Amino acid sequence: MVSIICATCATLRRRSHNDYDGVTAESCYEVIELDGLLPSNGPYSLDWCVAKYNLSASSHALPTLPLAQANRYTTDAQLGVKHLLHHGAAQMSLIDDQLLKRLYWLLIVGDM
């Protein structure tokens, strides 16, 4: 959930953003990093991969975040998706399998 808020704050700036000055993409990153909510080593799941993708997308929209951190989120998402495609796709529902494949292509196209 925090990753969705982060992506929204980073990409959809509005005048109402001033009303919620404590809710920023930067504060979302702090919560995730300080509480260890999304460790780089998994456990890999579709939700984990989507959260890493949201962080990746929002981090590239923010000039204040270090490039190394932004690239780490992208790499984590790619690694998780590839792991699930090779080792976890057989146990997934059809809908989750299709979402995973679409996330894979989003990451591939975004990496070009």
N, C-alpha and C positions, 0 to 999 in steps of 0.2 A: 504494500500500500504506500509506503514511504517513497518508493521509486516512482510511482505514478504521480504523486504530488510533486516530486522533484522534476520530472519531465514536464509537467504542466506549468510549474513556476518558471522553468527555463525557456520554454518555447511559446507560451501564451501570455505575454506581458499585457496587462490592461491597466486602466486607471484604478480599478478596484484593488489592484495589487497594493496600493498605498494603504488601504484599510487593514491589510494583514501583514504589517511590516515584519513580524516575527517569523512568518512562513516564507522562507526563501529556498531556492535550490541549494544554496550553500549550507543552510541549517539542516536540510535533509541529508546532505552528504555527511555532515558531522554526526548526526544521529546514527546513520548506518555504520560509519567507521568506528565511532567510539563504543557502540554497543555490540559490534561484531555481528551485525544482522545478516550480512551476506559474505561469508568468508570465501576467499578465492578458490579454496580446495573443495567446494561443494558443501553439502551433498547435492548432486545434480538432479534437478527436476525441471519440468517445463516452467513452473512458476519462478524458479531460481533463474533460469535462462532469460525469461521475459523481464524480470527485475533488472538483471545485468544489462539487458538491451536498453531498457528505459534509462538507466544511469548513463550508459554510453551515449545515447542520443542527446540527453540533456547536457552532458559534460562537453560535448562538441559545440553546443550552442552558447556556452559560457566562456568568455575570455579569461576569467579569473582563475579557473581551475588549471592546475599544471597538466601539460600535455601527456606526461607519463601516466598520470592517474586516469585520464580519459582513455588512453590506449589500453590500460589494464582492464577497464570495464569491457571494452570491445573484445579483447582477447579472451577474457573469462567467458563472455557470452558465446563466442565461437567455439571454445573448447567444450563447454557444457552441451551445446547443441550437437556437436560432432560425437561426443560421448553417448548421448542419448540415441542418436540415429544408429550407432553401431551396436549399442548394448541394451537399450531400453525400449526401442520402438515396438518390439513384438508384444510387450505387456501393456502398451497404451491403447486407449480407446481410439476409434477412428477419428474422432474430432481432435483429440490431443495430438495424434500422429500428423494430421493435416496442419494443425497450428505449428507444430515443430518444423515441418518442411517449409512452411511459409516464412517462419523466423529465420531458418537457414538461408533462404534466398534473400531476405532483407539484409542479413549480415554480409552475404557475398557481394551484393550490389553496392552496399554502403562502403565496402572495403576497396572498391575500384577507384 
